[in-house]
Amino acid sequence: MVKRRPDVWQILSLVILAAFCLFLLWPLLCLFLSGFQGEEGQWTLENFVKFFSKRYYYQALWNSLSVAVCVTALTLLIGIPLAYCTTFFRVRGRGVLDLLIIIAMMSPPFIGAYSWILLCGRSGWVTTFFAEHLGIDIPTVYGFRGIVLVLTLKLYPFIYIYVSGALKRMDPSLMEAAESLGIHGIRKITSNVLPLIAPTALSAALLVFMNALADFGTPQLIGEGYVTMPTLIYTEFVNEMGGNASFAAALAALMVAITAVLFLLQKFYVDRRGYNMNSMRAPAAQPVAGWRGSVLHILLYGVVLFSLIPQVTVIYTSFLNANRMVFLKGYSLNSYVLAFQTLGGAIWNTVRMGSAAIFIIVILGVAIAYLSVRRRNIITGIIDTASMFPYIIPGSVLGITLLLTFNKRPWLWGGTAIIMVLSLVIRRLPYTLRSSSAILHQIPASLEEASVSLGVSPLKSFFRITTVLMLPGVFSGAILSWVTVINELSSSVILYSTKTRTLSVAVYSEVVRGSYGTAAALSTILTVLTLVSLLIAFRVSGNDELHL
């Protein structure tokens, strides 16, 4: 009896499953187990008792939830009307508007926080102007209000992009049928449009909620006593004054549990209430003339330009003469010279580690997408499910998870480029994976089967036909992964060392040190890298839209 040899895809499935178990599932297990250990290694529930028995600790959870709920509500109030207006009304410069919205989304939140400190901090330009010229003491950006403002302006584009995609797939005949029944105006929107886009809006809202819940840089910079779970975890894990890793692990485990429950509830709702909309024609944009058109354009561009204030502020201040926290009269390139002299390694680290991460992400994304779509079995199903875990793991939690697991023999990776790249791959793999899976569903399997029937091996058929046809989707996801990789802070700030410091970490460190000029220069470099990446992506793909 001849034994059938396992093909290359079965072997690849086992290798990828082993990699997920080693680098994701095992670290998560170690994290949960660490949460149930005391300072001397004994098994105990004291970490969780400590959290729920002291107001300072459980207040941080309440603070995080309050920020996340408020930010999610505000982004829905901004993003849905914005998407509706740009889809159903003819807006001049729609392509420019979309690009500006994407730029606002891609900038790291902590850069927005830093910019608002310059504008509305205690010595900010806006604060000083109102106090000295108008005698009005306006509220500063610090605390709950400032955190909500920064995160709302950063995250509303997620709602806009998701809802815009859903509205474009909407069958216009549904709207026409409603109008024929005498349903117009707001009633048409609430009874017809909103129910159809509700599952998509909920998915986007969950993404916003998780980003707001997990953000570290913004509350750390402008919280000023308003402690959230990510900042509390960071303090307990890194602080030399009384922090402990086991308690930080317990806090991290709580955050993972909360986000997992929310993710499952959202998935349950979408699975039960989702709609498939495949319109043969996109909704026609209606012209808006007269004063209504003027008001529409002013509101749309006003919201978008307001959200770009952080980027404009950073770029402008990077060319000012600066003495640490004070900007002087006159313009110069001194901040850039100082940035390259002292922190040039951070720029190189961002490029080299980001490139390594993207290379691995593309290979894994294509392989996992192919296995989960074309070679489905129990193993590939487990891999596909495990690949969703990074969606529900906050960055700071992932950093602690990897450091707890791979900072002891035989894995002494703490502070090395290896653990930094590993973190980036885990965090940003889902973007490329999902875009690769989406386009693979659109490629007929018969093309590959025809190649095999002509005598070409399955592996060669995969590389010569399937991967070539997958390139647009893979490229789109890879660009999104790249942009988020170079802007990553939450996990990097826990894992980095002086030799592996990235641009985002360098910006954060310079802001904390009060070197505002250098921070502005580094932030501008990061913004330019992001913008150039997007422009290259749009040029190569021939598409001016970003799909999540």
N, C-alpha and C positions, 0 to 999 in steps of 0.2 A: 504494500500500500504506500503510495507516494504522499508524503506530507506536503501540504501547501505552505510555501514560504510566505511570511507576512510581507505585504507590499510596503513601499516607502511611506505611504500615508499613515498606515497603522503604527509604524515605528515613530514617525514624526508626532503623531497624537500622543503616544506614551512619553516622548521626550518633553513636549510642551506641558503635559499634565504634571510631570515630575518637576518641571521648572516652576509652575504655579504653586505646587505643594511646598516646594523649598523656599521660594522667595515671597510668597503672599500668604498662603493658608497657614503654614507653620509659624511665621511671625505673628499673625493674628491670634493664633492659639496661645503663643507665648505671652502676648499682651494680656489676654484675658486671665491666664494663670497668674501672671505677675500681680494683677489687681487683687487677687485673693491671698497674697503673701504679705507678711509683716516685714518690718525692717530687719529682723533677724532670720528671715526665710521661712518662718512658720506659717502654716495655713490658717487663715483667719478672715473674718468679715469686717475687721476694724476699719479698713479703708473706706468702705461704703457707709459704715456707721458714722465715721468721722465726717463724711461729706454731708449726710442728711441731718446730722445733729448740730451743725454749726451754720448759722445764718450766712456768714461770709462766703461759704462754699456753695450752698444751694442757691444763694442769691445770684451767683455768677451764671448758673444755668438759667435762672429766670431772666437775667439780663440778656443772655444770648438769644433766648426764645423771643423776648420782646423786640429786640433789634430785627431778628429774622422775619417775624410776623409783620412788623411795620414796613420794612423794606419790600417785602413781597407784595403787600397791599398797594404801596405807592407805585411800584414798578408795573403792576397790572393796570392801575389807573392812568399811567403814562403810556405804556407800551401798546395796549389794545387800541385806544383811540388813534394813536400815531399810525399803527399798521392799517387800521380801517381807512383813514383819510388818504394815505399814500396809495392804497389799493383801488379804492372806488372813486377817487377824485384825481384829476389831472394836475400834478404838481410840477412846477418848473424846476429843473435841476434835480430830478429824482435820483439819478445816479450819484451825483455829488452828495446828496443828503444821505444816501445809504452808506457811502464810504465814510462820511463823518461819524455816522452812528457806529460803524464797525471800529473806527479808531478810538472812539470813546469807550467801547467795550474792551478793547485789547490792552488798554493801559492798566497797569497794576493798581489796585485800590489804594495802596499805601502812598503812591505818587500823588493821587488825588488828595489824600489826607495832608501830605506835606504842602501841597499847593494852597490848600485852604488855610493852613497855618500861616503862610505868608500873607494871605489876603485878610482873613478874619481871626487871626490869633490875637493875643493881648496887645501885641505891637504890630499887628498886621496893617497893611496899607489902607484897607477899607475901614477897619476899626479906628485907626488914627485919624483918617479924614473926617469921619463923622464926629469924633470927639473934639478935634481941634477947630473945625470950621463950622459945625452945626450944633455943637454942644450936646450931642446925643450919644449915649453909651449903648451901642448895639450889643446883642448877645454874641459871645465868642463861639468859635466852632468846636470847642472842647465838650466832651461828654456825650450823652445819648443823642442829642439833636445833630451834632456834627457827624457822628458815626452813621446815622440814618441817611443824612444828606449825601455823604461821600458814597456809600454803598448803593443808594438809589440811582445816582447819576452814572455809576459804573455798570449796574446790572440791568437797567431797563431795556438795553438793546437785546438781551436774551429773549424777553417777552416779544419784542418787536419782530425779531427774525423768525421765531417759531410761528407766531400768529400770522405774519405776512405770508409765509409758506402755505399755511392752512387756508387763508382767504383766497389765494391764487388758485388753489385746487377746487374751490367751491363752485358748484354748478350755478351759473347765472339764472337758469330757469327757475330755481327755487325762489330767488328774489322776485322774478317776474310773476310767478304764481301768487306770491304773497301780495304783491301790488294789485293783481287782478281781483283779489278778494277784499280790496279796500284797506290793506294794512300798509301804513306808510310811516316814515320818520323813525322816532325812537322805538315805537312798538315793533316795527319790522326788525330792528336790530336785536331787541331783547327776545322776541319770540322765534326768530328765524336764524340769525347769524350766531348769536352767543351760544345757543345749545349745540350747534354744529362744531364750533371751535373750542368748546369747553374742555374736551380731553387733551387737545394740543396745548391750550393755555395752562391747564393743570400741570402738564409735564414741564413746561417752561417755568411755572411758578415753583415747582419742586426744585428745579435746578437753581433758581434764584435763592430760595430758602436755604438750601444746603450751602451755597456759596457765602451767604450772609452769616449763617450759623458758624461756618468754619473759618471765616476770615480772621487773620491774626494781626496783620500790619496796621490796619486802620484803628482798631481799639487800642493797640499798643502805643500808637503815636499820639492820638488825640483823646483817648478815653479819660485820662486823668482821674483815676479812682473808680471809673465805671468798668468794673472787672467783668470780662466775659470768659466763657469756658476755654477758648484757645489761649488767651493770655494767662489764665490760671494754670493750665496744663504746662505751659512754657515755664512759668515761674517755679512751679513745683519740681519740674524736671531739671532745669538748668541752674536755678538760683543756688548759690553756695551757702546761703543763710537759712538752713533748716528745711529745704526742700527734700523730697525723697521720691525715688523712681517708682516705687510700688504704688504710692498714692496717685502719682501722675498717670500710671497705667490704669488704675481704677477709674479715674476721670475720663481717660481716653476710651475705655471700654464702654462707659455710659454714653458717650457721644456716638460711638459706632452703633450701639443698640438703638438709640433714638432715631438716627438717620436711617437705619435699616427698617424700622417699623414704618416710618413715613414713606420710604420707597415702596414697601410692599403694599401699603394702603393705596398709594397712587396707582401702582400697577394693577391692583384689583379693580379700581374704579375704571381705569382706561380699558382694561380687558372686557369689562361689562358694558361700557357706554361708548366705546370707540366707534367711529364711522370711517368708511372708506369713501373718499371723494375723488373721483377721477373725471374731471370735467373735460369735455372735448374742446372747450374754449375758455379762456381766462375771462374773468369779469372785466367789462369795458370801463375804463376810467372816464368819468364824466367831467366836462369842463365846469369850472366855477368862476363866474365873471363878477365884475363889480366889486363892491366893498366886501362881500362875503369871501371872494377869492383873495383879496388883500389880507383880511383877517386870518384866513386859513394859512397863508404862507408865513405871515408874521409869527403865528403861534408855533407852527411846525419848526421853522428855522430858529425861532427863539429858544425852544426847548433844547434842540440839538446843540446850538452854539453855547448855551449856558452849561451844558454837560461837558463842553470842550474847554471850559475855563482853566481847569487844572493843567492840561497840556500846553495851552498858550502861555500860562503863567510860568511854567517851568522853563520853556524855551526862552522866553524873554529874560528871565532872571539869570539864565546861564551865561549871558553876555554882559552882565553888570559886574563892576568891580565889587569885590566882596571881602570882608574881614570877618570870617567865621559866620556869626548869626546876623551881621549887619551888612546891608548892601549900600555901597558908597556911590557918589556921583560919578558918572562917566561909564564908558563901555570898554571891555577888553576881552581877550581870550585867556586870561590868567587862570580862570577856573578849569578850562579844558587842559591847559598845560599841566596844572597841578594834578588833575584827574589821571592823565596819562602817565605822569611821572610816578605817582604813588600807588595808583590803582589800575594801571594798565593790565596787570595780570588778571584782574576780575573780568575784563572784556574778553581776553583770550580764553579764560576758563569757560565763560558763557558760550563762546563759539565752539570750542573743542568738545566740551561735555554735552552741549546741546546737539551737536552734529552726531556724536556717538549714540546718544539716546534716540535720535530720529532714525538713524540707520537700523537700530534694533527694532524700533517701533514699526517701521515699514515692513520689515521681514516678518515679524510676529503677526502684525495686522493682516497681511495678505494670507499667511499660512492659516491662521485661526479662522478667518472669514471663509476660506475655501473649505476647511474641514467642517465648520458648523453648517454651511449651506449645502455642499455637495457630498460630503462623506459623513452624514449624521449617524451617530450611534451613541451608546451610553457615555463613552469617554469624551467624545466631542461635545456632547450635551453638558457634561460637567465643566469642560473648559469654557464653553460659551457662557455658562452661568457665573463661573469664577471671574471671568473677564469683566463682569459688571460690578464687582466689589469696589474697584477704585472710585466709582461714582458715589459711594456712601462712606468713604473713608476721608475725613478731613486731613489736610496736608500735615498739620502739626502732629496729628495722631499717627500718620504713616511714618513720619520722621522718628518719633519715639519708638514705634513698633520695630523699625529696622535697626535702630541703635541698640535696643534691648536684645535683639537676636544676633546681630552680626558685629558685636563689639567685644566678643570673648572668643577664646580659642575653640575651634580652629579658624574662626572667621574674624580676624582682627581688621575689620574694614572701617572702623570709625574714623571720620575725618579724611577718608581717601576719596579719590575720584570714582572708585568702583561703587561705593554706596550712594554717591550723589547721582550717578547715571542710573543706577538701579531704581532709585526713588523717582526720577523723572520718567523712566520707562513705565513704571507701574501707574503713576498718576495720569499720564497723557496717552497711554495706549488706546483707551476706549474711543477717542476721536477718530483715529485712523481705522480702527477695527470696524466701527459702525458704518463709516462711509464706504469702506471696502465691501462690507456685507450688503449694503444697499445697492451698489452698482452690480454686484455679482448676481443678485436676484433678477436683474434686467438682461443678463447675458444668457442666451439659450444654451442649455447643456448639450444640445445636439451638435453644436459646432465642434466641441472637444471630442465628442463621440465619433464624429465623421473623420476627424484626424486620426484617431486610434484605429478606426476601421480600415484606413489606408496604410496601416503598418507602422505608424509613428508611435513610439512608446508613450504611455500615459503621462510620464513626467515631462517629456519633451513637448507634448501637446499642451500641457499646462503652461509651460514657460513661453511657448511660441504663439499661443492663441489667447488663453484665458488671461494671463497676466498683462498682455498688451491691451486687451479690451478693458481691463480693470484700471488702467493707469489714471484716467480722469478722476475717478472716485478716490483712488489711493492718494493721488496728488492733493486733492482738496482736503482730505483728512490730515495728511502729513503737514500741510501748511498750518492748519489750525493747531496741530500738536506742537509744531515748531514755535509758533507765536506764544503759546501758553508755557512752553518749556523755558524760553528765555526770560519770561516774566515771573517764573515760579519763586515764591518766597517762603510760604508756610512750612514746607518740609526742609527746604535748604537752610533756613536760619538755625535749625536744630542740628543738621548733619555736617555743616561746612567746617573747614579749618582755614587757617591763614593761607594755605596753599591751594585750597579749592573754593575760595570765595567767588561768588558769581556777581554779575552786575546788580541784580535785584537786592542781594544781601549787602553789597557795597553801598547802594543808595540808602537802604535802611540804616546801616551803621553810621553813615555820614550825617543823616538827619538826627539820629540820637546823640551824636557827638556835637551837634550844632554847627557843622561845616556846611552851611546852606549853599554856598557857591559851588563847591565840589559836587554836592548832591544834585544840584540843578543840572550841572554839566553831564553827570552820569545818567540822570533821568532822561535828558535830551537824547543822548546816544542810544539809550534803550528804546525810546519812542521812535527814533529814526530807523533802528533795526526792525522794529515791528512794522512800521509803515512801508519800508522797502520790501519786506517779505510779502506783505499783502499785495503791493503793486505788481511784483514779479508773478505772484500766483494768478492775479487777474489777467495779466498779459499772456502768460503761458497757456492758461486754460481757456482764454477767450470768453470768460464769463465775469461779470462784475457783481455777482451776488455770492454771499457766503452762506453755506448750508451747514447746520449743526446736526 
